[in-house]
Amino acid sequence: MWLISRFHVPFVTVRGLNLFGDHTNFIDLIYVPIYWIFAHPFVLLTGETLAIGAAGVLLFFIAKKQFSSEIFALFTSFLFFSYPALHYLNFENYHPDVYVVLFVFMLWYGYLINSLKLFYFSSFLIILVKEQMSLILVCFGLYLYLFKKWKPAKWIVIIGIFFFILLSYVVIPGVNNVKTYSRVDLWASSAFNVFKGNMDFGNFLDNNVITERNKDYLIDLFAPFGFFQIFNPLVIMLNPLFVLNIITDWPYAHSIQYHYTAGIIGTLFISFLEAAYAFNNYILGFFKKRYKNTFRYIKLYMYPILLLVFILYIIPFNQRIEQNTLRFENLFRTEPKIDYKLLDEIKDMQNIVGSESISVSYPLLLFFSSRKEIFMWTNPFKNGYYGVNDSDTYETKPFYILLYRPVIGENDFNLTRSYNYTIINETEKLVLFKSDIIK
């Protein structure tokens, strides 16, 4: 983002990829004007948090529109803001995937109020988030066209498939100059091997689908809703991203702790609303017609029971979060653990380094991002790039190296010495090296 805002070619040295060569996150371009004034990663973190807040507010109006009940709308928004996967999404650094939750709600609201402008504009925004998010349009297009008989929806099925192919197989390989590059092929390689006949279907089910991690993943996704989607699972089942996360070889996609769930969260809540609508009209409707005296009691106890299921899940979940990492632990503390001494030391290192090129340990990347060349240690000395061939290297070496002691070992020091770097400053947790060769 800093590179684009300064009119540089957006080759991100941290990743060894063009900014749009890993994923086509064109939605990030909305931040360029802000970066002209205030170039800091906190802008991105603030933006994604505001997007989540806006999504929760819009969900209130969606639920109110569908059910004509402010109480149910408030309950749905409460469920949204308390949803565990959303917590992780907000706190797992910055990922533009977050915006798709808001845009999915905009898409659905456009359908509810029969606004084609809002519906198609939301579809356009979803495409801008990421190439894979185009598949969400296939989900909603099929559902609205086949089951809601809403004819305008058929066009977004075609649009979604077209842009997914265009972005995945033309744009991404084009900006990387890597002909075989395809993230989806990498994600679902086992599934592709099954179709090619290179892998037994039974082994695929045992290794990729019917697994302990998928069981935990599905519980984490659906338990906060009391598994209510069972009354109308069509929306979530039609989402290709949900299916992809279940069958993928990529381990992080089988957990709500990572941003790969972003493309599912919006459809989970729409699926919940559709399930609640089906429950209210068909199941409760049945009791209302045949058992008028007991109907009011069933309806009276339904939502408290659902709320109880949610609370019983959330409490142990929060305890689990607290045990995971410091940042989540801080979320539940009145006095968060902040290492002010370390922050002061980082500021001192920033003053020494200035705008020169640098390779830094992963936890420190945020503090040194506003420069033309920044590498994530051990790059560029030892290839650790993601999404590119091992032969793709960056020949230029940085002026400085800054390492974070808690995550390094003797091999890291040996690597700095082999490239003629000398320690010029060090603290309890930081070690700053300067090149003996580069002037």
C-alpha positions as CSV (number, residue, x, y, z in Angstrom):
1,M,0.0,0.0,0.0
2,W,2.9,2.4,0.8
3,L,4.5,1.6,-2.5
4,I,1.4,2.4,-4.6
5,S,0.7,5.5,-2.6
6,R,4.2,6.7,-3.5
7,F,3.7,5.7,-7.1
8,H,6.2,2.8,-7.0
9,V,5.8,-0.6,-8.7
10,P,3.9,-2.6,-6.1
11,F,6.4,-5.4,-5.9
12,V,6.2,-6.4,-2.2
13,T,9.6,-7.6,-1.1
14,V,8.2,-9.1,2.0
15,R,6.5,-11.7,-0.1
16,G,8.5,-11.6,-3.3
17,L,5.3,-11.0,-5.2
18,N,3.4,-8.2,-6.8
19,L,0.8,-6.8,-4.4
20,F,-1.9,-8.3,-6.7
21,G,0.1,-11.4,-7.5
22,D,-0.8,-13.4,-4.4
23,H,-4.5,-12.5,-4.4
24,T,-6.3,-9.8,-6.4
25,N,-7.2,-7.6,-3.4
26,F,-8.1,-4.6,-5.5
27,I,-10.3,-3.3,-2.7
28,D,-7.1,-2.2,-0.9
29,L,-6.8,0.6,-3.4
30,I,-9.4,2.6,-1.4
31,Y,-6.7,3.3,1.1
32,V,-4.3,4.9,-1.3
33,P,-5.6,8.5,-0.8
34,I,-5.5,8.0,3.0
35,Y,-1.9,6.8,2.7
36,W,-1.0,10.1,1.1
37,I,-1.8,11.8,4.4
38,F,-1.2,9.1,7.0
39,A,0.9,6.1,5.8
40,H,0.6,3.6,8.7
41,P,-0.7,0.0,8.9
42,F,-3.1,1.1,11.7
43,V,-5.2,2.7,8.9
44,L,-5.8,-0.8,7.6
45,L,-6.6,-2.2,11.0
46,T,-9.0,0.6,11.7
47,G,-10.7,0.2,8.3
48,E,-11.4,-3.5,8.7
49,T,-12.8,-2.9,12.2
50,L,-15.1,-0.2,10.9
51,A,-16.3,-2.6,8.1
52,I,-17.1,-5.3,10.7
53,G,-19.1,-2.7,12.7
54,A,-21.0,-1.6,9.6
55,A,-21.8,-5.2,8.8
56,G,-23.3,-5.8,12.2
57,V,-25.5,-2.7,11.8
58,L,-26.6,-3.7,8.3
59,L,-27.4,-7.2,9.6
60,F,-29.8,-5.6,12.1
61,F,-31.8,-4.0,9.3
62,I,-31.7,-7.2,7.3
63,A,-33.2,-9.2,10.1
64,K,-35.7,-6.5,10.9
65,K,-36.8,-6.4,7.2
66,Q,-37.2,-10.2,7.0
67,F,-38.9,-10.8,10.3
68,S,-40.5,-7.4,11.2
69,S,-39.1,-7.8,14.7
70,E,-36.6,-5.5,16.3
71,I,-36.0,-8.0,19.2
72,F,-35.0,-10.7,16.7
73,A,-32.9,-8.2,14.8
74,L,-31.1,-7.2,18.0
75,F,-30.5,-10.9,18.8
76,T,-29.0,-11.5,15.4
77,S,-26.7,-8.5,15.7
78,F,-25.6,-9.6,19.1
79,L,-24.9,-13.1,17.7
80,F,-22.9,-11.5,14.9
81,F,-20.7,-9.3,17.2
82,S,-20.1,-12.2,19.6
83,Y,-19.4,-14.7,16.9
84,P,-16.0,-16.4,17.6
85,A,-14.8,-16.7,14.0
86,L,-15.4,-12.9,13.6
87,H,-13.3,-12.2,16.6
88,Y,-10.4,-14.2,15.1
89,L,-10.9,-12.5,11.7
90,N,-10.7,-9.0,13.3
91,F,-7.6,-9.9,15.3
92,E,-5.6,-11.9,12.8
93,N,-3.6,-8.9,11.5
94,Y,-5.1,-7.2,8.5
95,H,-6.8,-9.1,5.7
96,P,-9.0,-7.5,3.0
97,D,-11.1,-10.7,3.1
98,V,-12.9,-9.0,6.0
99,Y,-14.8,-6.7,3.7
100,V,-16.6,-9.5,2.0
101,V,-18.8,-10.0,5.1
102,L,-20.2,-6.4,4.7
103,F,-20.6,-6.7,1.0
104,V,-22.5,-10.0,1.3
105,F,-24.9,-8.3,3.6
106,M,-25.2,-5.5,1.1
107,L,-25.9,-8.0,-1.6
108,W,-28.7,-9.7,0.4
109,Y,-30.2,-6.4,1.4
110,G,-30.3,-5.3,-2.2
111,Y,-32.3,-8.5,-2.9
112,L,-34.7,-7.8,0.0
113,I,-35.5,-4.3,-1.1
114,N,-35.5,-5.3,-4.7
115,S,-32.7,-2.8,-5.6
116,L,-30.8,-4.0,-8.6
117,K,-28.3,-1.1,-8.3
118,L,-27.3,-2.1,-4.8
119,F,-27.4,-5.8,-5.7
120,Y,-25.0,-5.5,-8.7
121,F,-22.8,-2.9,-7.0
122,S,-22.3,-5.2,-4.1
123,S,-21.5,-8.0,-6.5
124,F,-18.8,-5.7,-8.0
125,L,-17.4,-5.0,-4.6
126,I,-17.2,-8.7,-3.7
127,I,-15.2,-9.3,-6.8
128,L,-12.7,-6.6,-5.8
129,V,-12.0,-8.2,-2.5
130,K,-10.4,-11.4,-3.8
131,E,-10.5,-13.7,-6.8
132,Q,-11.9,-16.6,-4.7
133,M,-14.7,-14.3,-3.4
134,S,-16.2,-14.2,-6.9
135,L,-17.5,-17.8,-6.2
136,I,-19.8,-16.3,-3.5
137,L,-21.8,-14.8,-6.4
138,V,-22.3,-18.3,-7.7
139,C,-23.8,-19.3,-4.3
140,F,-26.3,-16.5,-4.0
141,G,-27.1,-16.4,-7.7
142,L,-28.1,-20.1,-7.7
143,Y,-30.0,-19.8,-4.4
144,L,-32.0,-16.7,-5.4
145,Y,-32.7,-17.9,-8.9
146,L,-33.6,-21.5,-8.2
147,F,-35.2,-21.3,-4.8
148,K,-36.5,-17.7,-4.5
149,K,-37.4,-17.4,-8.2
150,W,-35.6,-14.0,-8.5
151,K,-34.6,-13.8,-12.1
152,P,-31.9,-11.0,-11.9
153,A,-29.8,-13.3,-9.7
154,K,-28.9,-15.6,-12.7
155,W,-26.5,-13.0,-14.1
156,I,-24.2,-13.0,-11.0
157,V,-23.7,-16.7,-11.5
158,I,-22.2,-16.0,-14.9
159,I,-20.3,-13.0,-13.6
160,G,-18.9,-14.8,-10.6
161,I,-17.6,-17.7,-12.7
162,F,-16.1,-15.4,-15.4
163,F,-14.2,-13.2,-12.9
164,F,-13.0,-16.1,-10.9
165,I,-11.4,-17.7,-14.0
166,L,-10.1,-14.3,-15.3
167,L,-8.5,-13.2,-12.0
168,S,-7.2,-16.7,-11.0
169,Y,-5.8,-17.8,-14.3
170,V,-5.0,-14.6,-16.2
171,V,-4.4,-11.7,-13.8
172,I,-2.5,-13.4,-11.0
173,P,-0.1,-15.4,-13.3
174,G,0.2,-12.3,-15.5
175,V,1.6,-10.0,-12.8
176,N,3.9,-12.8,-11.5
177,N,5.1,-14.0,-14.8
178,V,4.5,-17.5,-13.5
179,K,2.5,-19.5,-16.0
180,T,1.4,-22.3,-13.7
181,Y,0.5,-20.2,-10.7
182,S,-3.0,-21.0,-9.4
183,R,-3.8,-20.8,-5.7
184,V,-7.0,-22.9,-6.0
185,D,-5.2,-25.7,-7.7
186,L,-2.7,-25.7,-4.8
187,W,-5.4,-25.6,-2.2
188,A,-7.4,-28.5,-3.6
189,S,-4.7,-30.6,-5.1
190,S,-6.0,-33.8,-3.6
191,A,-9.5,-33.2,-4.9
192,F,-8.0,-32.6,-8.4
193,N,-6.0,-35.8,-8.1
194,V,-9.2,-37.7,-7.4
195,F,-10.8,-36.4,-10.5
196,K,-7.7,-37.2,-12.5
197,G,-7.7,-40.7,-11.1
198,N,-4.4,-40.3,-9.3
199,M,-5.9,-40.7,-5.9
200,D,-8.4,-43.1,-4.4
201,F,-11.6,-41.4,-3.4
202,G,-11.8,-43.4,-0.1
203,N,-8.3,-42.1,0.9
204,F,-9.4,-38.6,0.0
205,L,-12.4,-38.8,2.3
206,D,-10.3,-40.2,5.1
207,N,-7.4,-37.8,4.8
208,N,-9.2,-34.6,3.8
209,V,-12.9,-34.7,4.6
210,I,-13.9,-37.0,7.4
211,T,-11.3,-35.8,9.9
212,E,-11.0,-34.6,13.5
213,R,-10.0,-31.1,12.4
214,N,-13.1,-30.8,10.2
215,K,-15.3,-32.0,13.0
216,D,-13.9,-29.3,15.3
217,Y,-14.2,-26.8,12.5
218,L,-17.8,-27.5,11.8
219,I,-18.6,-27.3,15.5
220,D,-16.9,-23.9,15.8
221,L,-18.8,-22.6,12.8
222,F,-22.3,-23.8,13.6
223,A,-22.5,-24.3,17.4
224,P,-22.9,-20.5,18.1
225,F,-26.1,-20.7,16.0
226,G,-27.3,-23.8,17.9
227,F,-26.8,-25.6,14.6
228,F,-29.9,-23.8,13.4
229,Q,-28.9,-23.9,9.8
230,I,-30.1,-27.4,9.6
231,F,-33.6,-26.1,9.0
232,N,-32.4,-24.6,5.7
233,P,-28.8,-25.5,4.8
234,L,-29.0,-24.5,1.1
235,V,-27.2,-21.2,1.3
236,I,-24.1,-22.4,3.1
237,M,-24.0,-25.7,1.2
238,L,-24.0,-23.8,-2.1
239,N,-21.0,-21.7,-1.1
240,P,-18.0,-23.1,-3.0
241,L,-15.7,-21.5,-0.4
242,F,-17.3,-23.6,2.4
243,V,-16.8,-26.7,0.4
244,L,-13.2,-25.7,-0.5
245,N,-12.3,-25.2,3.1
246,I,-13.6,-28.7,4.0
247,I,-11.7,-30.5,1.2
248,T,-8.5,-28.4,1.0
249,D,-5.0,-29.6,1.8
250,W,-4.2,-26.2,3.3
251,P,-4.3,-26.9,7.1
252,Y,-5.1,-23.3,8.2
253,A,-8.4,-23.3,6.2
254,H,-9.8,-26.0,8.6
255,S,-9.8,-23.5,11.5
256,I,-11.8,-20.4,12.5
257,Q,-8.6,-18.9,13.8
258,Y,-7.6,-17.7,10.3
259,H,-9.0,-15.4,7.7
260,Y,-10.0,-18.3,5.4
261,T,-13.4,-18.3,7.1
262,A,-14.1,-14.7,5.9
263,G,-15.9,-15.9,2.8
264,I,-18.1,-18.2,4.8
265,I,-19.2,-15.9,7.7
266,G,-21.7,-13.8,5.6
267,T,-23.4,-16.8,4.1
268,L,-23.6,-18.5,7.6
269,F,-25.6,-15.6,8.9
270,I,-27.8,-15.4,5.8
271,S,-28.3,-19.1,6.1
272,F,-29.2,-18.6,9.7
273,L,-31.9,-16.1,8.8
274,E,-33.3,-18.3,6.1
275,A,-33.3,-21.2,8.5
276,A,-35.1,-19.1,11.1
277,Y,-37.6,-18.1,8.5
278,A,-38.3,-21.7,7.5
279,F,-38.5,-22.7,11.2
280,N,-40.9,-19.9,11.9
281,N,-43.2,-20.5,8.9
282,Y,-43.2,-24.2,8.6
283,I,-42.4,-25.9,11.9
284,L,-44.0,-23.3,14.1
285,G,-46.7,-22.8,11.6
286,F,-47.5,-26.5,11.9
287,F,-47.9,-26.2,15.7
288,K,-49.8,-22.9,15.3
289,K,-52.5,-24.6,13.2
290,R,-52.8,-27.8,15.1
291,Y,-51.8,-26.9,18.7
292,K,-52.9,-23.3,19.2
293,N,-52.6,-23.5,23.0
294,T,-49.1,-24.8,23.0
295,F,-47.8,-22.7,20.1
296,R,-47.2,-19.6,22.2
297,Y,-45.1,-21.6,24.7
298,I,-43.0,-23.1,21.9
299,K,-42.3,-19.7,20.4
300,L,-41.7,-18.2,23.9
301,Y,-39.0,-20.7,24.7
302,M,-37.3,-21.1,21.3
303,Y,-35.2,-18.0,21.4
304,P,-34.1,-18.3,25.1
305,I,-33.0,-21.9,24.4
306,L,-31.1,-20.7,21.3
307,L,-29.5,-18.0,23.4
308,L,-28.5,-20.5,26.1
309,V,-26.9,-22.8,23.5
310,F,-24.9,-19.8,22.2
311,I,-23.8,-18.7,25.7
312,L,-22.8,-22.2,26.7
313,Y,-20.5,-22.3,23.7
314,I,-19.1,-18.8,24.0
315,I,-18.0,-19.0,27.6
316,P,-15.6,-22.0,27.1
317,F,-14.6,-20.5,23.7
318,N,-13.4,-17.3,25.4
319,Q,-11.5,-19.3,27.9
320,R,-9.8,-21.1,25.0
321,I,-8.9,-17.8,23.3
322,E,-7.4,-16.6,26.6
323,Q,-5.0,-19.5,26.5
324,N,-3.9,-19.1,22.9
325,T,-1.9,-15.9,22.4
326,L,-1.1,-12.6,24.1
327,R,-3.2,-10.5,21.8
328,F,-6.4,-12.5,22.6
329,E,-5.5,-12.7,26.2
330,N,-5.3,-8.9,26.2
331,L,-8.9,-8.8,24.9
332,F,-10.2,-10.1,28.2
333,R,-8.0,-8.1,30.6
334,T,-8.8,-4.7,32.2
335,E,-5.0,-4.0,32.1
336,P,-3.5,-5.5,28.9
337,K,0.1,-6.6,28.9
338,I,2.0,-4.0,26.9
339,D,5.7,-4.1,26.7
340,Y,6.4,-0.3,26.7
341,K,10.1,-0.8,27.1
342,L,10.1,-2.9,23.9
343,L,8.1,-0.3,22.0
344,D,10.7,2.4,23.0
345,E,13.5,0.2,21.9
346,I,11.8,-0.3,18.5
347,K,11.4,3.5,18.1
348,D,15.2,3.8,18.8
349,M,15.9,1.3,16.1
350,Q,13.5,3.1,13.7
351,N,15.5,6.3,14.2
352,I,18.8,4.5,13.4
353,V,17.5,2.7,10.3
354,G,15.6,5.6,8.8
355,S,14.2,4.7,5.3
356,E,17.0,2.3,4.4
357,S,16.3,-1.3,3.3
358,I,16.0,-3.9,6.1
359,S,15.2,-7.5,6.8
360,V,13.3,-8.0,10.1
361,S,11.9,-10.8,12.1
362,Y,8.2,-11.4,11.5
363,P,6.8,-9.8,14.7
364,L,8.5,-6.5,13.8
365,L,7.3,-6.1,10.2
366,L,4.5,-3.7,11.1
367,F,6.9,-1.2,12.5
368,F,9.1,-0.9,9.4
369,S,6.7,-1.2,6.6
370,S,6.9,2.3,5.2
371,R,9.9,1.9,2.9
372,K,10.6,0.7,-0.6
373,E,12.4,-2.5,0.4
374,I,11.6,-4.6,3.5
375,F,12.1,-8.3,3.9
376,M,10.8,-10.8,6.3
377,W,13.9,-12.6,7.8
378,T,15.4,-14.9,6.5
379,N,14.7,-13.3,3.1
380,P,16.4,-12.4,0.9
381,F,19.4,-14.5,2.2
382,K,17.5,-17.8,2.4
383,N,14.4,-18.2,0.2
384,G,11.2,-18.2,2.3
385,Y,8.8,-16.6,-0.2
386,Y,5.3,-17.8,-0.5
387,G,3.5,-18.5,-3.7
388,V,6.5,-18.3,-6.0
389,N,9.0,-20.8,-7.4
390,D,12.1,-21.6,-5.3
391,S,14.2,-20.3,-8.2
392,D,12.7,-16.8,-7.8
393,T,15.1,-14.8,-5.6
394,Y,15.7,-11.2,-4.8
395,E,19.4,-10.4,-5.5
396,T,19.6,-7.1,-3.6
397,K,20.7,-7.4,0.0
398,P,19.3,-5.0,2.7
399,F,21.4,-2.3,4.5
400,Y,20.2,-3.5,7.9
401,I,19.0,-6.6,9.6
402,L,16.8,-6.4,12.8
403,L,16.2,-9.6,14.7
404,Y,13.8,-10.3,17.6
405,R,15.6,-12.5,20.1
406,P,12.6,-14.6,21.2
407,V,12.2,-16.1,17.7
408,I,15.8,-16.6,16.6
409,G,18.6,-19.0,17.3
410,E,22.4,-19.5,16.6
411,N,21.7,-20.3,13.0
412,D,20.3,-16.8,12.4
413,F,23.5,-15.2,13.8
414,N,25.6,-17.5,11.6
415,L,23.7,-16.4,8.6
416,T,24.2,-12.7,9.3
417,R,28.0,-13.3,9.7
418,S,28.2,-15.3,6.5
419,Y,26.9,-12.2,4.6
420,N,29.2,-9.8,6.4
421,Y,26.8,-8.1,8.8
422,T,28.0,-6.6,12.1
423,I,26.0,-5.9,15.3
424,I,25.7,-2.1,15.8
425,N,23.0,-2.0,18.5
426,E,21.3,-4.6,20.7
427,T,18.9,-4.7,23.6
428,E,17.4,-7.4,25.7
429,K,15.1,-8.5,22.8
430,L,16.4,-6.7,19.7
431,V,19.6,-7.1,17.7
432,L,20.4,-4.6,14.9
433,F,23.0,-5.5,12.2
434,K,24.5,-3.3,9.5
435,S,26.2,-4.5,6.3
436,D,30.0,-4.2,6.2
437,I,29.8,-4.2,2.4
438,I,26.8,-2.0,1.4
439,K,27.6,1.7,1.6
